[in-house]
Amino acid sequence: MDRRWRKAHGGHISVEARVNERIRAPEVRLVGPKGEQIGIVTVAEALKLAAEADLDLVEVAPTARPPVCKLMDYGKFKYESAVKARESRKNQTQTVVKEIKLRPKIDPHDYGTKRGHVERFLKAGDKVKVTIMFRGREQSRPELGYRLLQRLAEDVDGLGFVESQPKQDGRNMIMVIGPHKKKSENRTHTAQANNRSVPTQRTAAEPPLAPEESEPASDDGGAMPDPA
């Protein structure tokens, strides 16, 4: 990096904000802890206000003239920023491209197996690169590969769409199929399904009632004798 550029722009850009006594500007534009505008004050006065509020003075816009500083709990701010960054990385989806190779004259059983792989990849949210490999005289019949790719695209239409139309690439013909659902959507759907599948806790079943004792029947068809 050119020395004159560094000198003109204040040296290397630091990713760590200047805090409290590390702030070099004589005056700053101060913002309160709730976002209220306090105005332009000296650094000494800003540090005094920070100490009275038991907060830190953080330089949030060092390139402004004068620099903008805010009163905040810097430790809490760094922790919350780290949590947000971690959640953001967790929600990011990494695009994975799987590849399936076919021959123009593939037999039905092998085609069904390959199609099953494509369906599994698309359900997982991955793209699929389908390659038709031509050999020998097959290179003079590119329409065979084109028809096979069109057939595969129609068979998996419910799970994916043709992102890149079939095109010749040397001795091969290539088509890319993208999933309808992204990986993040699949993870959300799976989590919801798992939550629904958790059985609720049942209370212990009450013991069955004992059967009522029936009165003994008399020998004359059930009629009780008259008292004497």
ChimeraX commands (.cxc) that place a marker at each C-alpha (Angstrom):
marker #1 position 0.00,0.00,0.00 radius 0.5
marker #1 position 1.33,3.43,-0.87 radius 0.5
marker #1 position 2.70,5.38,2.09 radius 0.5
marker #1 position 1.13,8.65,0.94 radius 0.5
marker #1 position -2.27,6.94,0.74 radius 0.5
marker #1 position -1.90,5.62,4.31 radius 0.5
marker #1 position -0.78,9.02,5.55 radius 0.5
marker #1 position -3.69,10.79,3.88 radius 0.5
marker #1 position -6.26,8.28,5.17 radius 0.5
marker #1 position -4.97,7.88,8.68 radius 0.5
marker #1 position -3.11,4.57,8.31 radius 0.5
marker #1 position -4.62,1.10,8.24 radius 0.5
marker #1 position -8.35,0.79,8.84 radius 0.5
marker #1 position -8.97,-0.78,12.25 radius 0.5
marker #1 position -11.89,-3.13,12.66 radius 0.5
marker #1 position -11.96,-2.45,16.40 radius 0.5
marker #1 position -13.76,0.74,17.38 radius 0.5
marker #1 position -11.95,3.28,19.51 radius 0.5
marker #1 position -13.33,3.32,23.05 radius 0.5
marker #1 position -13.03,5.86,25.87 radius 0.5
marker #1 position -9.45,7.21,26.23 radius 0.5
marker #1 position -8.43,5.75,22.86 radius 0.5
marker #1 position -10.52,8.38,21.06 radius 0.5
marker #1 position -8.09,10.95,19.63 radius 0.5
marker #1 position -10.34,13.72,18.29 radius 0.5
marker #1 position -10.61,16.79,20.53 radius 0.5
marker #1 position -14.35,17.12,19.86 radius 0.5
marker #1 position -17.04,14.57,19.01 radius 0.5
marker #1 position -20.69,14.58,18.03 radius 0.5
marker #1 position -22.26,12.75,20.93 radius 0.5
marker #1 position -25.26,10.43,20.75 radius 0.5
marker #1 position -27.00,9.25,23.89 radius 0.5
marker #1 position -27.65,5.61,24.85 radius 0.5
marker #1 position -31.20,5.78,23.46 radius 0.5
marker #1 position -30.17,7.46,20.21 radius 0.5
marker #1 position -30.84,11.02,21.33 radius 0.5
marker #1 position -28.65,13.73,19.85 radius 0.5
marker #1 position -26.62,15.48,22.55 radius 0.5
marker #1 position -24.52,17.62,20.20 radius 0.5
marker #1 position -20.87,18.50,19.72 radius 0.5
marker #1 position -18.91,18.30,22.95 radius 0.5
marker #1 position -15.28,17.89,23.93 radius 0.5
marker #1 position -13.93,14.40,24.50 radius 0.5
marker #1 position -13.34,15.22,28.16 radius 0.5
marker #1 position -16.98,16.20,28.60 radius 0.5
marker #1 position -18.16,13.10,26.71 radius 0.5
marker #1 position -16.01,10.86,28.91 radius 0.5
marker #1 position -17.44,12.55,32.01 radius 0.5
marker #1 position -21.01,11.87,30.82 radius 0.5
marker #1 position -20.08,8.25,30.09 radius 0.5
marker #1 position -18.62,7.79,33.57 radius 0.5
marker #1 position -21.72,9.31,35.21 radius 0.5
marker #1 position -23.98,6.92,33.26 radius 0.5
marker #1 position -21.64,3.95,33.92 radius 0.5
marker #1 position -21.28,3.46,30.15 radius 0.5
marker #1 position -18.53,3.53,27.54 radius 0.5
marker #1 position -17.81,6.21,24.97 radius 0.5
marker #1 position -17.57,4.43,21.61 radius 0.5
marker #1 position -16.50,6.00,18.32 radius 0.5
marker #1 position -19.11,4.73,15.84 radius 0.5
marker #1 position -18.29,6.98,12.85 radius 0.5
marker #1 position -14.58,7.84,12.90 radius 0.5
marker #1 position -14.55,9.34,9.38 radius 0.5
marker #1 position -17.19,11.97,10.19 radius 0.5
marker #1 position -16.10,15.52,11.00 radius 0.5
marker #1 position -16.24,15.64,13.95 radius 0.5
marker #1 position -16.33,11.88,14.70 radius 0.5
marker #1 position -19.62,10.49,16.00 radius 0.5
marker #1 position -19.48,8.80,19.39 radius 0.5
marker #1 position -22.20,7.03,21.31 radius 0.5
marker #1 position -22.73,6.19,24.95 radius 0.5
marker #1 position -23.25,2.44,25.32 radius 0.5
marker #1 position -22.28,-0.69,27.19 radius 0.5
marker #1 position -19.49,-1.76,24.84 radius 0.5
marker #1 position -19.12,-5.26,26.29 radius 0.5
marker #1 position -22.82,-5.96,25.81 radius 0.5
marker #1 position -22.68,-4.44,22.34 radius 0.5
marker #1 position -19.81,-6.73,21.29 radius 0.5
marker #1 position -21.59,-9.80,22.67 radius 0.5
marker #1 position -24.84,-9.01,20.85 radius 0.5
marker #1 position -22.93,-8.32,17.63 radius 0.5
marker #1 position -21.17,-11.69,17.89 radius 0.5
marker #1 position -24.51,-13.46,18.44 radius 0.5
marker #1 position -26.05,-11.75,15.41 radius 0.5
marker #1 position -23.04,-12.65,13.25 radius 0.5
marker #1 position -23.23,-16.27,14.38 radius 0.5
marker #1 position -26.96,-16.44,13.61 radius 0.5
marker #1 position -26.35,-14.86,10.21 radius 0.5
marker #1 position -23.72,-17.47,9.36 radius 0.5
marker #1 position -26.04,-20.22,10.53 radius 0.5
marker #1 position -28.83,-19.02,8.24 radius 0.5
marker #1 position -26.57,-18.75,5.22 radius 0.5
marker #1 position -26.92,-21.62,2.76 radius 0.5
marker #1 position -23.92,-22.98,0.94 radius 0.5
marker #1 position -24.75,-23.84,-2.64 radius 0.5
marker #1 position -23.68,-27.37,-3.47 radius 0.5
marker #1 position -23.70,-28.69,-7.02 radius 0.5
marker #1 position -24.03,-32.44,-7.32 radius 0.5
marker #1 position -23.21,-34.21,-10.57 radius 0.5
marker #1 position -24.90,-37.14,-12.26 radius 0.5
marker #1 position -23.44,-38.74,-15.39 radius 0.5
marker #1 position -25.56,-40.60,-17.94 radius 0.5
marker #1 position -25.00,-42.39,-21.22 radius 0.5
marker #1 position -27.30,-41.64,-24.19 radius 0.5
marker #1 position -28.40,-45.29,-24.41 radius 0.5
marker #1 position -28.86,-45.91,-20.69 radius 0.5
marker #1 position -31.08,-48.87,-19.78 radius 0.5
marker #1 position -34.36,-48.26,-17.89 radius 0.5
marker #1 position -33.14,-49.68,-14.58 radius 0.5
marker #1 position -30.04,-47.51,-14.48 radius 0.5
marker #1 position -32.08,-44.49,-15.52 radius 0.5
marker #1 position -34.46,-45.04,-12.62 radius 0.5
marker #1 position -31.53,-45.25,-10.22 radius 0.5
marker #1 position -29.98,-42.05,-11.56 radius 0.5
marker #1 position -33.31,-40.25,-11.43 radius 0.5
marker #1 position -33.68,-41.29,-7.79 radius 0.5
marker #1 position -30.31,-39.69,-7.02 radius 0.5
marker #1 position -31.39,-36.46,-8.73 radius 0.5
marker #1 position -34.64,-36.40,-6.75 radius 0.5
marker #1 position -32.77,-36.95,-3.48 radius 0.5
marker #1 position -30.35,-34.11,-4.24 radius 0.5
marker #1 position -33.16,-31.72,-5.16 radius 0.5
marker #1 position -35.10,-32.57,-1.99 radius 0.5
marker #1 position -31.98,-31.69,0.00 radius 0.5
marker #1 position -31.87,-28.27,-1.71 radius 0.5
marker #1 position -28.81,-28.95,-3.89 radius 0.5
marker #1 position -28.33,-28.16,-7.54 radius 0.5
marker #1 position -27.69,-31.04,-9.92 radius 0.5
marker #1 position -25.38,-30.96,-12.91 radius 0.5
marker #1 position -26.47,-33.66,-15.35 radius 0.5
marker #1 position -23.82,-34.73,-17.84 radius 0.5
marker #1 position -24.48,-36.88,-20.90 radius 0.5
marker #1 position -21.28,-38.62,-22.01 radius 0.5
marker #1 position -20.98,-39.42,-25.72 radius 0.5
marker #1 position -18.56,-42.03,-27.00 radius 0.5
marker #1 position -17.57,-43.02,-30.52 radius 0.5
marker #1 position -20.41,-42.75,-33.00 radius 0.5
marker #1 position -22.73,-41.43,-30.30 radius 0.5
marker #1 position -21.15,-38.01,-30.85 radius 0.5
marker #1 position -22.96,-37.79,-34.18 radius 0.5
marker #1 position -26.34,-38.21,-32.40 radius 0.5
marker #1 position -26.55,-35.29,-29.95 radius 0.5
marker #1 position -30.35,-35.39,-30.18 radius 0.5
marker #1 position -30.28,-38.60,-28.10 radius 0.5
marker #1 position -28.68,-36.77,-25.20 radius 0.5
marker #1 position -30.98,-33.78,-25.61 radius 0.5
marker #1 position -34.10,-35.98,-25.47 radius 0.5
marker #1 position -32.75,-37.81,-22.41 radius 0.5
marker #1 position -32.14,-34.54,-20.57 radius 0.5
marker #1 position -35.60,-33.27,-21.48 radius 0.5
marker #1 position -37.12,-36.50,-20.17 radius 0.5
marker #1 position -35.23,-36.21,-16.89 radius 0.5
marker #1 position -36.27,-32.58,-16.48 radius 0.5
marker #1 position -39.93,-33.54,-16.94 radius 0.5
marker #1 position -39.64,-36.46,-14.50 radius 0.5
marker #1 position -38.31,-34.24,-11.68 radius 0.5
marker #1 position -40.38,-31.17,-12.54 radius 0.5
marker #1 position -42.11,-31.28,-9.15 radius 0.5
marker #1 position -38.80,-30.91,-7.29 radius 0.5
marker #1 position -36.66,-28.72,-9.55 radius 0.5
marker #1 position -36.46,-26.57,-12.63 radius 0.5
marker #1 position -34.00,-26.31,-15.51 radius 0.5
marker #1 position -31.58,-23.58,-14.45 radius 0.5
marker #1 position -29.22,-24.06,-17.39 radius 0.5
marker #1 position -30.55,-25.45,-20.67 radius 0.5
marker #1 position -28.75,-28.40,-22.31 radius 0.5
marker #1 position -25.59,-27.34,-24.13 radius 0.5
marker #1 position -22.76,-29.17,-25.82 radius 0.5
marker #1 position -19.43,-29.18,-23.99 radius 0.5
marker #1 position -16.89,-31.09,-26.03 radius 0.5
marker #1 position -17.90,-34.73,-25.99 radius 0.5
marker #1 position -20.47,-34.09,-23.28 radius 0.5
marker #1 position -23.85,-32.39,-23.02 radius 0.5
marker #1 position -24.60,-30.59,-19.77 radius 0.5
marker #1 position -27.78,-29.37,-18.07 radius 0.5
marker #1 position -28.18,-27.88,-14.59 radius 0.5
marker #1 position -31.33,-28.42,-12.53 radius 0.5
marker #1 position -32.01,-26.18,-9.54 radius 0.5
marker #1 position -34.26,-27.03,-6.57 radius 0.5
marker #1 position -37.60,-25.32,-6.02 radius 0.5
marker #1 position -36.89,-25.12,-2.27 radius 0.5
marker #1 position -33.71,-23.77,-0.75 radius 0.5
marker #1 position -31.81,-25.51,2.01 radius 0.5
marker #1 position -32.96,-23.00,4.62 radius 0.5
marker #1 position -36.61,-23.70,3.73 radius 0.5
marker #1 position -35.98,-27.43,3.97 radius 0.5
marker #1 position -34.41,-26.99,7.41 radius 0.5
marker #1 position -37.39,-24.95,8.59 radius 0.5
marker #1 position -39.84,-27.52,7.24 radius 0.5
marker #1 position -37.91,-30.36,8.90 radius 0.5
marker #1 position -37.80,-28.54,12.23 radius 0.5
marker #1 position -41.55,-27.89,12.11 radius 0.5
marker #1 position -42.21,-31.54,11.27 radius 0.5
marker #1 position -40.03,-32.66,14.17 radius 0.5
marker #1 position -41.88,-30.34,16.54 radius 0.5
marker #1 position -45.22,-31.75,15.41 radius 0.5
marker #1 position -43.99,-35.31,15.84 radius 0.5
marker #1 position -43.02,-34.87,19.52 radius 0.5
marker #1 position -45.68,-36.72,21.55 radius 0.5
marker #1 position -47.43,-34.80,24.28 radius 0.5
marker #1 position -47.08,-36.01,27.85 radius 0.5
marker #1 position -50.07,-37.97,28.93 radius 0.5
marker #1 position -51.40,-38.23,32.45 radius 0.5
marker #1 position -51.42,-41.58,34.12 radius 0.5
marker #1 position -54.52,-43.56,33.32 radius 0.5
marker #1 position -56.99,-43.96,36.14 radius 0.5
marker #1 position -57.45,-47.53,37.38 radius 0.5
marker #1 position -60.63,-49.22,36.12 radius 0.5
marker #1 position -63.57,-49.32,38.47 radius 0.5
marker #1 position -64.29,-52.58,40.18 radius 0.5
marker #1 position -67.40,-54.35,38.81 radius 0.5
marker #1 position -70.52,-54.06,40.97 radius 0.5
marker #1 position -71.50,-57.21,42.82 radius 0.5
marker #1 position -74.83,-58.59,41.64 radius 0.5
marker #1 position -77.42,-59.92,44.10 radius 0.5
marker #1 position -77.76,-63.72,44.19 radius 0.5
marker #1 position -80.78,-64.99,42.29 radius 0.5
marker #1 position -83.32,-67.21,44.06 radius 0.5
marker #1 position -84.31,-70.65,42.86 radius 0.5
marker #1 position -87.84,-69.53,41.81 radius 0.5
marker #1 position -86.86,-67.45,38.86 radius 0.5
marker #1 position -85.56,-64.49,40.78 radius 0.5
marker #1 position -88.60,-63.60,42.94 radius 0.5
marker #1 position -87.71,-62.98,46.56 radius 0.5
marker #1 position -89.83,-64.90,49.17 radius 0.5
marker #1 position -92.45,-62.94,51.11 radius 0.5
marker #1 position -91.54,-62.34,54.70 radius 0.5
marker #1 position -93.55,-64.39,57.15 radius 0.5
marker link #1:1,2 radius 0.2
marker link #1:2,3 radius 0.2
marker link #1:3,4 radius 0.2
marker link #1:4,5 radius 0.2
marker link #1:5,6 radius 0.2
marker link #1:6,7 radius 0.2
marker link #1:7,8 radius 0.2
marker link #1:8,9 radius 0.2
marker link #1:9,10 radius 0.2
marker link #1:10,11 radius 0.2
marker link #1:11,12 radius 0.2
marker link #1:12,13 radius 0.2
marker link #1:13,14 radius 0.2
marker link #1:14,15 radius 0.2
marker link #1:15,16 radius 0.2
marker link #1:16,17 radius 0.2
marker link #1:17,18 radius 0.2
marker link #1:18,19 radius 0.2
marker link #1:19,20 radius 0.2
marker link #1:20,21 radius 0.2
marker link #1:21,22 radius 0.2
marker link #1:22,23 radius 0.2
marker link #1:23,24 radius 0.2
marker link #1:24,25 radius 0.2
marker link #1:25,26 radius 0.2
marker link #1:26,27 radius 0.2
marker link #1:27,28 radius 0.2
marker link #1:28,29 radius 0.2
marker link #1:29,30 radius 0.2
marker link #1:30,31 radius 0.2
marker link #1:31,32 radius 0.2
marker link #1:32,33 radius 0.2
marker link #1:33,34 radius 0.2
marker link #1:34,35 radius 0.2
marker link #1:35,36 radius 0.2
marker link #1:36,37 radius 0.2
marker link #1:37,38 radius 0.2
marker link #1:38,39 radius 0.2
marker link #1:39,40 radius 0.2
marker link #1:40,41 radius 0.2
marker link #1:41,42 radius 0.2
marker link #1:42,43 radius 0.2
marker link #1:43,44 radius 0.2
marker link #1:44,45 radius 0.2
marker link #1:45,46 radius 0.2
marker link #1:46,47 radius 0.2
marker link #1:47,48 radius 0.2
marker link #1:48,49 radius 0.2
marker link #1:49,50 radius 0.2
marker link #1:50,51 radius 0.2
marker link #1:51,52 radius 0.2
marker link #1:52,53 radius 0.2
marker link #1:53,54 radius 0.2
marker link #1:54,55 radius 0.2
marker link #1:55,56 radius 0.2
marker link #1:56,57 radius 0.2
marker link #1:57,58 radius 0.2
marker link #1:58,59 radius 0.2
marker link #1:59,60 radius 0.2
marker link #1:60,61 radius 0.2
marker link #1:61,62 radius 0.2
marker link #1:62,63 radius 0.2
marker link #1:63,64 radius 0.2
marker link #1:64,65 radius 0.2
marker link #1:65,66 radius 0.2
marker link #1:66,67 radius 0.2
marker link #1:67,68 radius 0.2
marker link #1:68,69 radius 0.2
marker link #1:69,70 radius 0.2
marker link #1:70,71 radius 0.2
marker link #1:71,72 radius 0.2
marker link #1:72,73 radius 0.2
marker link #1:73,74 radius 0.2
marker link #1:74,75 radius 0.2
marker link #1:75,76 radius 0.2
marker link #1:76,77 radius 0.2
marker link #1:77,78 radius 0.2
marker link #1:78,79 radius 0.2
marker link #1:79,80 radius 0.2
marker link #1:80,81 radius 0.2
marker link #1:81,82 radius 0.2
marker link #1:82,83 radius 0.2
marker link #1:83,84 radius 0.2
marker link #1:84,85 radius 0.2
marker link #1:85,86 radius 0.2
marker link #1:86,87 radius 0.2
marker link #1:87,88 radius 0.2
marker link #1:88,89 radius 0.2
marker link #1:89,90 radius 0.2
marker link #1:90,91 radius 0.2
marker link #1:91,92 radius 0.2
marker link #1:92,93 radius 0.2
marker link #1:93,94 radius 0.2
marker link #1:94,95 radius 0.2
marker link #1:95,96 radius 0.2
marker link #1:96,97 radius 0.2
marker link #1:97,98 radius 0.2
marker link #1:98,99 radius 0.2
marker link #1:99,100 radius 0.2
marker link #1:100,101 radius 0.2
marker link #1:101,102 radius 0.2
marker link #1:102,103 radius 0.2
marker link #1:103,104 radius 0.2
marker link #1:104,105 radius 0.2
marker link #1:105,106 radius 0.2
marker link #1:106,107 radius 0.2
marker link #1:107,108 radius 0.2
marker link #1:108,109 radius 0.2
marker link #1:109,110 radius 0.2
marker link #1:110,111 radius 0.2
marker link #1:111,112 radius 0.2
marker link #1:112,113 radius 0.2
marker link #1:113,114 radius 0.2
marker link #1:114,115 radius 0.2
marker link #1:115,116 radius 0.2
marker link #1:116,117 radius 0.2
marker link #1:117,118 radius 0.2
marker link #1:118,119 radius 0.2
marker link #1:119,120 radius 0.2
marker link #1:120,121 radius 0.2
marker link #1:121,122 radius 0.2
marker link #1:122,123 radius 0.2
marker link #1:123,124 radius 0.2
marker link #1:124,125 radius 0.2
marker link #1:125,126 radius 0.2
marker link #1:126,127 radius 0.2
marker link #1:127,128 radius 0.2
marker link #1:128,129 radius 0.2
marker link #1:129,130 radius 0.2
marker link #1:130,131 radius 0.2
marker link #1:131,132 radius 0.2
marker link #1:132,133 radius 0.2
marker link #1:133,134 radius 0.2
marker link #1:134,135 radius 0.2
marker link #1:135,136 radius 0.2
marker link #1:136,137 radius 0.2
marker link #1:137,138 radius 0.2
marker link #1:138,139 radius 0.2
marker link #1:139,140 radius 0.2
marker link #1:140,141 radius 0.2
marker link #1:141,142 radius 0.2
marker link #1:142,143 radius 0.2
marker link #1:143,144 radius 0.2
marker link #1:144,145 radius 0.2
marker link #1:145,146 radius 0.2
marker link #1:146,147 radius 0.2
marker link #1:147,148 radius 0.2
marker link #1:148,149 radius 0.2
marker link #1:149,150 radius 0.2
marker link #1:150,151 radius 0.2
marker link #1:151,152 radius 0.2
marker link #1:152,153 radius 0.2
marker link #1:153,154 radius 0.2
marker link #1:154,155 radius 0.2
marker link #1:155,156 radius 0.2
marker link #1:156,157 radius 0.2
marker link #1:157,158 radius 0.2
marker link #1:158,159 radius 0.2
marker link #1:159,160 radius 0.2
marker link #1:160,161 radius 0.2
marker link #1:161,162 radius 0.2
marker link #1:162,163 radius 0.2
marker link #1:163,164 radius 0.2
marker link #1:164,165 radius 0.2
marker link #1:165,166 radius 0.2
marker link #1:166,167 radius 0.2
marker link #1:167,168 radius 0.2
marker link #1:168,169 radius 0.2
marker link #1:169,170 radius 0.2
marker link #1:170,171 radius 0.2
marker link #1:171,172 radius 0.2
marker link #1:172,173 radius 0.2
marker link #1:173,174 radius 0.2
marker link #1:174,175 radius 0.2
marker link #1:175,176 radius 0.2
marker link #1:176,177 radius 0.2
marker link #1:177,178 radius 0.2
marker link #1:178,179 radius 0.2
marker link #1:179,180 radius 0.2
marker link #1:180,181 radius 0.2
marker link #1:181,182 radius 0.2
marker link #1:182,183 radius 0.2
marker link #1:183,184 radius 0.2
marker link #1:184,185 radius 0.2
marker link #1:185,186 radius 0.2
marker link #1:186,187 radius 0.2
marker link #1:187,188 radius 0.2
marker link #1:188,189 radius 0.2
marker link #1:189,190 radius 0.2
marker link #1:190,191 radius 0.2
marker link #1:191,192 radius 0.2
marker link #1:192,193 radius 0.2
marker link #1:193,194 radius 0.2
marker link #1:194,195 radius 0.2
marker link #1:195,196 radius 0.2
marker link #1:196,197 radius 0.2
marker link #1:197,198 radius 0.2
marker link #1:198,199 radius 0.2
marker link #1:199,200 radius 0.2
marker link #1:200,201 radius 0.2
marker link #1:201,202 radius 0.2
marker link #1:202,203 radius 0.2
marker link #1:203,204 radius 0.2
marker link #1:204,205 radius 0.2
marker link #1:205,206 radius 0.2
marker link #1:206,207 radius 0.2
marker link #1:207,208 radius 0.2
marker link #1:208,209 radius 0.2
marker link #1:209,210 radius 0.2
marker link #1:210,211 radius 0.2
marker link #1:211,212 radius 0.2
marker link #1:212,213 radius 0.2
marker link #1:213,214 radius 0.2
marker link #1:214,215 radius 0.2
marker link #1:215,216 radius 0.2
marker link #1:216,217 radius 0.2
marker link #1:217,218 radius 0.2
marker link #1:218,219 radius 0.2
marker link #1:219,220 radius 0.2
marker link #1:220,221 radius 0.2
marker link #1:221,222 radius 0.2
marker link #1:222,223 radius 0.2
marker link #1:223,224 radius 0.2
marker link #1:224,225 radius 0.2
marker link #1:225,226 radius 0.2
marker link #1:226,227 radius 0.2
marker link #1:227,228 radius 0.2
view
